[in-house]
Amino acid sequence: MVPDNRYDVAIIGAGIVGLTSAYHIKKNNPDVNIVVIDKAPTYAQGNTARSAAGFRDMFSSDMNFNLSNSTIGFYRHVQEDLGFDMGMQFVGYLFLTSNDDPRLQVLQKVAQRSKVRTIDADSLSRYDFLKTKIDDETKSLMNLKDIDIGILGENCGTIEPELVVDFYYNSALRMGVKFLFNTHVKEFHLEPVDPMDYPGEPFLWQKKKLRKLETNNGDIEADIFIACTDVWTTGLLDNTGIDSHIRPKKRQVFQISGPNVESVLYGWDQNDDGVLPFTILPSYGVYLRPAPKAKSLWVGVADDYNRDFSFSEEPEAEKEYYENSLAQVVHAYIPTLTYPKVTGMWAGYYAYNTIDGTPYIFRDLNIIVASGTSGSGILKGDSIGRIVEAVYSGKEYAELYNGSKFKASALGIENREVEKEEFII
């Protein structure tokens, strides 16, 4: 009989990556005894819950296209074939660009593999709320670009994170995965494989492994530990000397509401939902995400300069950042959105892979690390879970939902085969 604290696999983190990893490992290895551990009272309470909640397969790298395209396909299968609502709405992703925008060439490359439609400036200018030509004074003062073209990704849209994680959690639970919430994991401490009971172990020349997790609810032992711990990964691994290869970047979302917001939200007529696509403005990557249930828009940006890598357990959104930085850019392109009411705001973190913007999935000793999603955990989540399963099972390739074979070591450290991602939103 297996003791209550002894498992084959212990997954730390019950966000999207931890849940998809548990789901796919258990589905492919039904006899494996798995526990998922999280310090929160329930699942997906960290950065998964603070996501901007969009999905797209518009990426500059072939690899990220494949990871996201396959995940979108699986989510769609769950919603349309299995009848489990994911809150998917294919409203599209609209990249508004200028003719001299370097992203335009990349977007044209993306159009060769993703379902994309081009909207010219004349067609865009018929939307009364959208200003395609910025006056010279504003353009000079704020370093803004005109809108010359729109690239609309049609296999893209919005999703409800809580519904996505509900599917994986409940499916894993039915298969027999155990969950331990309100369980705080301390630092990882390596121990000798063959202990000599001598002070100071493990020594340089001893084989090492992670034998157990020290938690507020007692020690948890396992053969394999999987760290799906997002921006908390570095802190957990520090004591081991294993590099997580990620840094935290604070990201904020501001919900704006009111009659002027609704005129923009419902002012689009090129999708079945009759709402504005997830729209990326030409300057600085400022985006507007439709939230029709709340009759609102979400505004955010992946800001880099003057945004440090500090970390807080409870990050707070800065209303003045919206008022002093985002609002002016939004107003320049959509004049009707002049300081609408901010009805909600929240902040989280991207677990940034600062080298190539693509997830890390690698094994070191008996620890598997799955992190560095750089803000795309939800929209690549299913593919990541399948690759984690392949690494756990020692497979050379993971089979993604879209039928493609994905080399399990490609997202690792030693044999990494990744090109830098240009589209981090």
C-alpha positions as CSV (number, residue, x, y, z in Angstrom):
1,M,0.0,0.0,0.0
2,V,1.4,3.4,-1.0
3,P,1.7,5.8,2.0
4,D,-0.4,9.0,1.9
5,N,2.7,11.1,1.4
6,R,4.3,9.0,-1.3
7,Y,3.6,9.4,-5.1
8,D,5.1,8.5,-8.4
9,V,4.7,12.1,-9.6
10,A,4.4,15.3,-7.7
11,I,3.4,18.4,-9.7
12,I,3.9,21.7,-8.0
13,G,1.5,24.4,-9.4
14,A,-2.2,24.0,-10.2
15,G,-2.3,26.7,-13.0
16,I,-2.9,25.9,-16.6
17,V,0.5,24.2,-17.1
18,G,0.2,22.1,-14.0
19,L,-3.3,21.0,-14.9
20,T,-2.6,20.1,-18.5
21,S,0.5,18.2,-17.4
22,A,-1.4,16.2,-14.8
23,Y,-4.2,15.5,-17.3
24,H,-1.9,14.2,-20.1
25,I,0.4,12.2,-17.9
26,K,-2.5,10.5,-16.2
27,K,-4.3,9.9,-19.5
28,N,-1.3,8.3,-21.0
29,N,-0.1,6.5,-17.8
30,P,-3.3,5.6,-16.0
31,D,-1.5,3.5,-13.3
32,V,0.8,6.4,-12.3
33,N,0.0,7.9,-8.9
34,I,0.0,11.7,-9.3
35,V,-0.5,14.6,-6.8
36,V,-0.8,18.2,-7.7
37,I,0.2,20.7,-5.0
38,D,-0.7,24.4,-4.7
39,K,-0.5,27.0,-2.0
40,A,-3.8,28.5,-3.0
41,P,-7.2,27.3,-1.7
42,T,-8.1,26.0,-5.1
43,Y,-6.7,25.6,-8.7
44,A,-5.7,28.4,-11.1
45,Q,-5.5,31.2,-8.6
46,G,-2.2,32.6,-9.8
47,N,-1.3,34.2,-13.1
48,T,-3.7,31.9,-15.0
49,A,-6.6,33.8,-13.4
50,R,-5.0,37.2,-14.3
51,S,-4.6,36.4,-18.0
52,A,-5.8,38.7,-20.7
53,A,-7.6,35.6,-21.9
54,G,-7.0,35.6,-25.6
55,F,-6.0,32.9,-28.0
56,R,-4.2,33.2,-31.3
57,D,-1.9,31.2,-33.6
58,M,-0.4,34.4,-35.0
59,F,3.3,34.0,-34.0
60,S,6.5,34.8,-35.8
61,S,8.1,31.4,-35.1
62,D,6.9,28.2,-36.6
63,M,7.2,26.4,-33.3
64,N,4.9,28.8,-31.4
65,F,2.5,28.7,-34.3
66,N,2.4,24.9,-33.9
67,L,2.0,25.0,-30.1
68,S,-0.8,27.5,-30.2
69,N,-2.6,26.1,-33.3
70,S,-2.7,22.7,-31.8
71,T,-4.0,24.0,-28.5
72,I,-6.7,26.0,-30.2
73,G,-7.8,22.9,-32.0
74,F,-8.1,20.9,-28.8
75,Y,-10.0,23.6,-27.0
76,R,-12.4,23.9,-30.0
77,H,-12.8,20.1,-29.9
78,V,-13.7,20.2,-26.2
79,Q,-16.2,23.0,-26.7
80,E,-17.8,21.8,-30.0
81,D,-17.5,18.0,-29.9
82,L,-17.4,17.2,-26.2
83,G,-19.9,20.0,-25.3
84,F,-17.8,21.5,-22.5
85,D,-18.0,25.3,-22.8
86,M,-14.6,26.9,-22.9
87,G,-16.0,30.4,-23.5
88,M,-14.3,30.4,-26.9
89,Q,-15.3,33.3,-29.2
90,F,-13.6,33.5,-32.6
91,V,-13.7,37.3,-32.7
92,G,-10.3,37.4,-34.3
93,Y,-7.0,39.2,-33.5
94,L,-6.6,42.5,-35.4
95,F,-3.1,43.8,-35.8
96,L,-3.3,47.5,-37.0
97,T,0.0,48.5,-38.6
98,S,1.7,51.1,-40.7
99,N,3.4,50.4,-44.0
100,D,6.9,51.0,-42.3
101,D,6.1,48.7,-39.3
102,P,8.7,45.9,-39.2
103,R,6.0,43.6,-37.9
104,L,4.2,43.9,-41.2
105,Q,6.7,41.6,-43.0
106,V,6.4,39.1,-40.2
107,L,2.6,39.3,-40.3
108,Q,2.7,38.6,-44.1
109,K,4.8,35.5,-43.3
110,V,2.3,34.5,-40.7
111,A,-0.5,34.8,-43.3
112,Q,1.1,31.9,-45.2
113,R,0.3,29.4,-42.5
114,S,-2.6,30.9,-40.4
115,K,-6.1,31.9,-41.4
116,V,-5.6,35.6,-42.0
117,R,-7.4,38.4,-43.8
118,T,-6.0,41.7,-44.9
119,I,-8.1,44.9,-44.3
120,D,-7.0,48.0,-46.2
121,A,-7.0,51.5,-44.9
122,D,-10.1,52.5,-46.8
123,S,-12.1,49.7,-45.3
124,L,-10.8,50.5,-41.8
125,S,-11.6,54.2,-42.2
126,R,-15.3,53.5,-42.5
127,Y,-15.4,52.7,-38.8
128,D,-16.3,56.1,-37.3
129,F,-14.6,55.3,-34.0
130,L,-11.2,54.5,-35.5
131,K,-8.7,57.2,-36.5
132,T,-6.3,55.9,-39.1
133,K,-4.4,59.2,-39.7
134,I,-2.8,60.8,-36.6
135,D,-2.3,64.6,-36.7
136,D,1.4,65.6,-37.1
137,E,1.6,67.3,-33.7
138,T,0.3,64.2,-31.8
139,K,2.4,61.9,-34.0
140,S,5.6,63.8,-33.2
141,L,4.9,64.3,-29.5
142,M,3.9,60.7,-28.8
143,N,6.0,58.9,-31.5
144,L,2.9,57.3,-33.0
145,K,2.3,55.7,-36.4
146,D,-0.6,55.9,-38.8
147,I,-2.8,52.9,-39.5
148,D,-2.2,51.8,-43.1
149,I,-3.4,48.2,-43.0
150,G,-5.1,45.7,-40.7
151,I,-4.1,42.0,-40.5
152,L,-7.0,40.0,-39.0
153,G,-6.2,36.6,-37.7
154,E,-9.5,34.6,-37.9
155,N,-8.4,31.5,-35.9
156,C,-8.0,33.7,-32.9
157,G,-10.3,35.2,-30.3
158,T,-11.1,35.3,-26.6
159,I,-11.6,32.5,-24.0
160,E,-12.6,32.2,-20.4
161,P,-9.6,30.9,-18.4
162,E,-11.8,29.6,-15.5
163,L,-13.7,27.4,-17.9
164,V,-10.5,26.0,-19.5
165,V,-9.0,25.0,-16.2
166,D,-12.3,23.6,-15.0
167,F,-12.1,21.1,-17.9
168,Y,-8.6,19.9,-17.0
169,Y,-9.1,19.9,-13.3
170,N,-12.4,17.9,-13.3
171,S,-11.0,15.5,-16.0
172,A,-7.9,14.9,-13.9
173,L,-9.9,14.4,-10.8
174,R,-12.1,11.8,-12.4
175,M,-9.0,9.9,-13.6
176,G,-7.7,9.8,-10.0
177,V,-5.3,12.6,-9.8
178,K,-5.0,13.9,-6.2
179,F,-5.0,17.6,-5.4
180,L,-3.5,19.2,-2.2
181,F,-4.4,22.8,-1.8
182,N,-3.4,25.3,0.9
183,T,0.0,23.5,0.7
184,H,3.0,25.7,0.7
185,V,6.2,24.2,-0.8
186,K,9.5,25.4,0.6
187,E,12.7,25.5,-1.4
188,F,13.8,22.3,-3.2
189,H,16.6,20.5,-1.3
190,L,18.7,17.9,-3.0
191,E,19.7,14.7,-1.2
192,P,22.1,11.9,-2.0
193,V,20.7,8.9,-3.8
194,D,22.7,6.7,-1.5
195,P,23.0,8.6,1.8
196,M,25.9,7.9,4.1
197,D,24.3,9.7,7.0
198,Y,27.3,12.1,7.2
199,P,27.0,15.8,7.9
200,G,27.2,18.0,4.8
201,E,25.7,15.6,2.3
202,P,25.3,15.6,-0.6
203,F,28.9,15.9,-1.6
204,L,30.2,16.8,-5.0
205,W,30.9,13.2,-5.9
206,Q,27.6,11.8,-4.7
207,K,24.6,11.2,-7.1
208,K,21.8,13.6,-6.1
209,K,18.1,13.8,-6.4
210,L,15.1,15.6,-5.0
211,R,13.7,13.1,-2.6
212,K,10.9,15.0,-0.9
213,L,9.1,18.4,-0.7
214,E,8.9,20.1,2.7
215,T,5.5,21.7,3.1
216,N,3.3,23.2,5.8
217,N,1.3,19.9,5.6
218,G,4.2,17.6,6.0
219,D,6.8,16.1,3.7
220,I,5.7,14.8,0.3
221,E,7.9,12.1,-1.4
222,A,7.9,11.3,-5.2
223,D,10.0,9.7,-7.9
224,I,9.6,12.7,-10.2
225,F,8.8,16.3,-9.4
226,I,7.4,18.6,-12.0
227,A,7.7,22.4,-11.4
228,C,4.9,24.1,-13.2
229,T,5.4,27.1,-11.0
230,D,5.5,30.1,-13.4
231,V,7.3,33.0,-11.8
232,W,7.8,31.1,-8.6
233,T,10.1,28.6,-10.3
234,T,13.3,30.6,-9.7
235,G,12.8,30.8,-6.0
236,L,12.1,27.0,-5.7
237,L,15.1,26.0,-7.7
238,D,17.7,28.5,-6.4
239,N,19.0,26.2,-3.6
240,T,19.6,23.4,-6.1
241,G,21.8,25.4,-8.5
242,I,19.4,24.6,-11.4
243,D,18.7,27.7,-13.5
244,S,15.1,28.4,-14.3
245,H,16.0,30.7,-17.2
246,I,13.1,33.0,-16.5
247,R,12.4,36.4,-15.0
248,P,9.1,38.0,-13.9
249,K,7.5,40.9,-15.7
250,K,4.5,42.6,-14.2
251,R,1.6,43.0,-16.5
252,Q,-1.6,44.9,-15.9
253,V,-5.1,44.9,-17.4
254,F,-7.6,47.7,-17.0
255,Q,-11.3,47.3,-17.7
256,I,-13.1,50.3,-19.1
257,S,-16.9,50.7,-19.4
258,G,-19.6,53.1,-20.4
259,P,-21.7,54.2,-23.4
260,N,-18.6,55.4,-25.4
261,V,-16.9,52.0,-24.8
262,E,-20.0,50.1,-25.9
263,S,-20.1,52.1,-29.1
264,V,-16.6,50.8,-29.9
265,L,-17.2,47.3,-28.5
266,Y,-20.2,46.7,-30.7
267,G,-19.1,48.9,-33.6
268,W,-17.5,46.1,-35.6
269,D,-19.4,44.1,-38.2
270,Q,-16.8,41.5,-39.5
271,N,-17.4,38.6,-37.1
272,D,-20.3,36.5,-36.1
273,D,-20.3,38.0,-32.6
274,G,-20.6,41.6,-33.7
275,V,-17.9,42.8,-31.3
276,L,-14.5,44.4,-31.8
277,P,-11.7,41.8,-32.3
278,F,-8.8,41.6,-29.9
279,T,-7.1,44.7,-31.3
280,I,-3.4,45.6,-31.2
281,L,-2.7,49.2,-32.0
282,P,0.2,50.2,-34.2
283,S,2.3,51.8,-31.5
284,Y,3.8,50.2,-28.4
285,G,1.7,47.1,-28.6
286,V,-1.2,48.6,-26.7
287,Y,-4.2,46.2,-27.0
288,L,-7.9,46.3,-26.5
289,R,-9.6,43.0,-25.6
290,P,-13.4,42.7,-26.0
291,A,-15.4,41.7,-22.9
292,P,-19.0,41.6,-24.1
293,K,-20.4,39.9,-21.0
294,A,-19.4,43.0,-19.0
295,K,-20.1,45.4,-21.9
296,S,-16.5,46.5,-21.5
297,L,-13.0,46.6,-23.1
298,W,-9.8,45.4,-21.4
299,V,-6.8,47.6,-22.1
300,G,-3.2,46.4,-21.6
301,V,0.3,46.3,-23.0
302,A,3.5,44.3,-22.7
303,D,5.6,47.2,-21.6
304,D,9.4,46.6,-21.3
305,Y,11.3,49.8,-20.6
306,N,11.0,51.2,-17.1
307,R,9.3,48.0,-16.1
308,D,11.7,46.2,-13.7
309,F,12.0,42.5,-12.9
310,S,10.9,42.8,-9.3
311,F,8.4,40.4,-7.9
312,S,5.6,40.7,-5.4
313,E,3.2,37.9,-4.2
314,E,0.3,40.3,-4.6
315,P,1.0,42.7,-7.5
316,E,-1.4,45.6,-7.8
317,A,-2.5,47.4,-10.9
318,E,-1.4,51.1,-11.1
319,K,-4.3,53.3,-12.2
320,E,-2.0,56.1,-12.9
321,Y,-0.2,54.0,-15.4
322,Y,-3.4,53.7,-17.3
323,E,-4.2,57.4,-17.0
324,N,-0.7,58.6,-17.9
325,S,0.5,56.1,-20.5
326,L,-2.2,53.8,-22.0
327,A,-5.2,56.2,-22.1
328,Q,-3.3,58.7,-24.4
329,V,-2.3,56.1,-26.9
330,V,-5.9,54.6,-27.0
331,H,-7.4,58.0,-27.3
332,A,-5.1,59.0,-30.2
333,Y,-6.5,56.1,-32.3
334,I,-10.0,55.9,-30.9
335,P,-11.0,59.4,-29.9
336,T,-14.4,58.4,-28.5
337,L,-12.5,56.6,-25.7
338,T,-11.6,59.8,-23.8
339,Y,-11.0,58.7,-20.2
340,P,-13.8,56.3,-19.9
341,K,-14.6,54.9,-16.4
342,V,-12.1,52.3,-15.2
343,T,-14.4,49.7,-13.7
344,G,-11.8,47.1,-12.8
345,M,-8.1,46.4,-12.9
346,W,-5.7,43.7,-12.0
347,A,-2.1,42.7,-12.3
348,G,-0.1,39.5,-12.7
349,Y,3.2,38.4,-14.1
350,Y,4.6,37.0,-17.3
351,A,7.2,34.3,-16.6
352,Y,9.5,35.8,-19.3
353,N,12.0,33.7,-21.2
354,T,14.1,36.8,-22.0
355,I,16.1,35.0,-24.7
356,D,13.6,33.7,-27.2
357,G,10.1,34.2,-25.7
358,T,9.3,30.5,-25.9
359,P,8.5,28.0,-23.1
360,Y,11.1,26.0,-21.3
361,I,10.4,22.3,-20.7
362,F,13.4,20.4,-19.5
363,R,14.5,17.7,-17.1
364,D,17.4,18.0,-14.6
365,L,18.0,15.1,-12.2
366,N,14.5,13.9,-11.3
367,I,13.0,17.4,-11.7
368,I,11.1,18.5,-14.8
369,V,10.7,22.2,-15.2
370,A,7.8,23.7,-17.4
371,S,7.9,27.5,-17.3
372,G,8.8,30.6,-19.3
373,T,5.6,30.8,-21.2
374,S,6.0,34.5,-21.5
375,G,2.4,35.3,-21.2
376,S,1.1,32.5,-23.5
377,G,0.3,29.8,-21.0
378,I,-3.4,29.6,-21.8
379,L,-3.0,29.7,-25.5
380,K,-0.3,27.0,-25.6
381,G,-1.4,25.1,-22.5
382,D,-2.6,21.9,-24.0
383,S,0.5,21.5,-26.2
384,I,2.8,22.2,-23.2
385,G,1.0,19.5,-21.2
386,R,1.6,16.9,-24.0
387,I,5.3,17.8,-24.2
388,V,5.7,17.5,-20.4
389,E,4.1,14.1,-20.6
390,A,6.6,13.1,-23.4
391,V,9.5,14.3,-21.3
392,Y,8.2,12.4,-18.3
393,S,7.7,9.2,-20.3
394,G,11.1,9.4,-22.0
395,K,9.6,9.7,-25.4
396,E,11.5,11.3,-28.3
397,Y,8.4,13.0,-29.6
398,A,5.2,14.3,-28.2
399,E,2.1,14.0,-30.4
400,L,0.1,17.3,-30.5
401,Y,-3.6,17.4,-31.0
402,N,-3.2,18.6,-34.6
403,G,-1.3,15.4,-35.4
404,S,2.1,16.9,-35.6
405,K,5.1,15.3,-33.9
406,F,7.0,17.6,-31.6
407,K,10.5,16.8,-30.5
408,A,10.4,16.5,-26.7
409,S,13.9,18.0,-26.3
410,A,13.3,21.0,-28.5
411,L,12.2,23.2,-25.6
412,G,15.0,22.1,-23.4
413,I,18.3,23.6,-22.6
414,E,21.1,21.5,-24.1
415,N,19.3,20.6,-27.4
416,R,17.1,23.6,-27.7
417,E,15.8,24.2,-31.2
418,V,14.0,27.6,-31.0
419,E,13.9,30.8,-33.0
420,K,13.2,34.1,-31.2
421,E,9.5,35.0,-30.9
422,E,8.7,38.5,-32.1
423,F,5.0,38.7,-31.1
424,I,4.7,38.8,-27.3
425,I,1.5,40.7,-26.5
